[in-house]
């Protein structure tokens, strides 16, 4: 498929009719016919309007779902509209207040993120998405629970009370006393440190021979810390709220598309990868339909915006997902404002 034509290639008449078709479709999800356009105040005959519609269809900007039906924008047409014709409307004071109130929710950061994402979902009538790097735990204690002769459960308890478990392989013939020794050593040495700090401390002490651990306990310490530090700094928290909002009246006629979309949202690694791609740069990214392979089958659009901390680094991405007939002019500024609000929260 050739690239979307620039808006300058359209005549004033074609641009006006195209905008009216897109506005009508985004409003109610239905194709717009020449009769409707003629009644909307265009100083053109229905025949002239049909001629312009045919030209826009030949350019790949509009499509007719049925022979006798009106036209609706294609994904190429929506891209042209979003990039060259959309006039954004700023969030109202009430909308801004809703988002800010949720972000100010007392408690763990993840609860505030979830609450803000729920507010974004409600305001946009879409599913809300937010992804942030998982903050590294500050360690309180680490212990080992035997699972058999070959494996043990490494149990990490964080300062905030969180508990995480990992299965580690045991050295051949390791004694139960080595599990206790390794756990006591790690708790005494690493308490109050993050995973990255703990790894550096262990590597230094073991490398310099400063530890009195025997060989078996030393191996356990190395393996126990490795199972967290391998992914500790790279894991991401992905929060999705408002999937039920995708089941609106218009979706009832296309339940297969909605089923595909809900299935896609279950693949959180893929969604996280999509949001990761949106984190490059500062601009709001808009993926329409097949422009993103993940949501190509469901014919959905994603609007995503990265947000940065006080040091300028990207600390997360927030966005929405819904049908391609989104009210882009209204939702894009809401996503932008939400990103700015979360930047203050995470900063």
C-alpha positions, -999 to 999 in steps of 0.1 A, spaced: 0 0 0 13 34 -9 19 61 17 -10 82 29 -13 113 7 -6 147 23 -36 169 32 -24 194 6 -33 171 -22 -70 175 -13 -91 203 -27 -110 225 -2 -142 208 -12 -127 173 -8 -111 183 26 -145 196 39 -164 165 29 -137 142 42 -136 159 75 -174 157 78 -174 119 70 -147 113 96 -164 134 123 -197 116 117 -181 82 118 -161 90 150 -193 103 166 -216 72 161 -195 46 144 -218 45 113 -210 52 76 -220 87 64 -240 89 31 -243 117 5 -278 124 16 -267 131 52 -239 153 39 -263 173 17 -286 179 46 -257 191 67 -255 224 49 -231 217 20 -238 239 -9 -235 209 -33 -259 185 -50 -260 149 -38 -245 139 -72 -216 162 -67 -211 149 -32 -211 113 -44 -184 123 -70 -161 136 -43 -168 106 -21 -158 84 -50 -125 103 -54 -117 100 -17 -125 63 -19 -101 59 -50 -74 76 -29 -78 49 -2 -91 74 24 -127 62 25 -144 29 21 -180 18 16 -188 -13 38 -218 -21 16 -228 -12 -20 -257 11 -10 -242 24 23 -223 56 30 -186 59 35 -164 55 65 -127 64 69 -101 37 63 -71 34 85 -52 55 60 -79 81 62 -78 82 100 -41 86 99 -45 116 75 -71 131 98 -51 126 129 -19 140 115 -33 169 94 -68 179 104 -76 170 140 -82 200 163 -75 189 199 -97 200 227 -81 205 261 -94 185 291 -120 204 312 -113 215 347 -135 186 360 -116 161 339 -82 174 351 -95 173 387 -105 136 384 -71 126 372 -52 146 397 -74 133 426 -67 97 416 -30 103 413 -29 118 448 -43 86 462 -24 78 495 -7 45 497 17 25 475 26 40 442 11 11 423 -23 18 438 -21 54 427 -11 43 392 -40 19 391 -65 45 403 -52 71 378 -54 45 350 -90 37 360 -99 75 358 -83 77 324 -103 47 313 -135 63 325 -129 96 308 -119 81 275 -144 52 275 -114 30 266 -92 5 284 -65 24 302 -29 13 303 1 23 323 36 7 324 64 16 348 97 -2 357 93 -22 388 110 -4 416 138 -24 432 129 -39 465 150 -29 496 159 -61 512 149 -70 548 158 -107 548 166 -137 526 162 -173 535 162 -208 519 136 -235 523 146 -270 511 123 -285 484 142 -317 481 177 -329 476 182 -309 444 163 -276 449 154 -250 475 130 -220 476 148 -187 480 125 -164 499 131 -126 497 113 -103 522 114 -66 514 113 -36 537 78 -28 526 66 -63 536 65 -77 501 75 -114 497 89 -130 465 100 -166 460 124 -182 435 134 -218 430 172 -223 430 192 -255 422 213 -268 451 249 -279 448 253 -317 450 253 -330 486 246 -296 502 237 -299 539 208 -282 556 232 -262 577 245 -245 545 210 -233 538 208 -217 572 243 -203 570 237 -187 535 204 -172 546 218 -157 578 248 -143 559 227 -127 532 203 -112 558 231 -97 579 251 -85 550 224 -73 525 196 -60 548 187 -24 538 202 -27 503 185 -28 469 191 -58 446 217 -39 426 235 -28 457 233 -63 472 248 -79 440 277 -54 441 283 -61 478 283 -99 473 306 -98 443 331 -76 462 331 -96 494 332 -130 478 358 -118 452 380 -104 479 377 -135 501 363 -114 529 335 -140 536 339 -169 560 313 -190 542 321 -225 532 320 -235 495 284 -248 496 270 -218 514 290 -195 490 274 -211 460 239 -207 475 245 -170 482 256 -165 446 226 -185 431 201 -170 455 209 -134 446 213 -142 409 177 -153 405 165 -119 414 192 -96 400 189 -112 365 156 -94 360 152 -71 390 159 -39 373 142 -48 340 109 -61 352 79 -38 344 46 -33 361 18 -32 335 -16 -21 348 -47 -24 326 -81 -10 337 -115 -7 320 -115 -36 296 -153 -38 301 -156 -3 284 -147 -19 251 -180 -37 251 -202 -8 241 -233 -9 219 -215 -4 187 -192 -34 196 -222 -57 199 -223 -59 161 -186 -69 160 -181 -92 190 -154 -112 172 -132 -80 170 -138 -73 206 -129 -109 216 -97 -105 196 -89 -73 214 -95 -87 249 -74 -117 240 -46 -94 229 -48 -75 262 -42 -108 281 -7 -110 264 8 -85 288 44 -91 275 33 -80 240 14 -50 253 44 -40 274 66 -43 243 42 -20 224 43 6 252 80 2 253 81 12 217 61 43 225 86 54 251 111 67 226 110 105 224 85 128 240 56 129 215 23 112 220 22 81 198 -10 70 180 -11 35 165 -41 30 143 -53 -5 134 -28 -26 114 0 0 120 7 -22 150 9 -59 145 -4 -68 180 -38 -52 174 -40 -57 136 -67 -84 138 -89 -65 163 -87 -33 144 -79 -12 174 -61 21 181 -36 28 208 -27 63 221 3 63 243 25 90 259 58 85 279 64 105 311 97 114 327 110 119 361 128 149 376 161 138 361 146 137 326 146 99 322 115 81 310 99 65 340 68 51 323 42 51 296 5 57 299 -22 53 273 -55 40 261 -67 13 237 -101 12 220 -117 9 186 -103 29 157 -133 52 159 -119 70 190 -126 106 196 -89 114 190 -92 151 194 -106 147 229 -86 117 241 -51 127 230 -50 158 253 -64 137 282 -36 111 277 -11 140 276 -24 155 308 -24 121 325 12 116 315 21 150 330 3 141 362 21 108 365 54 125 359 48 146 390 38 115 409 68 94 399 93 123 399 
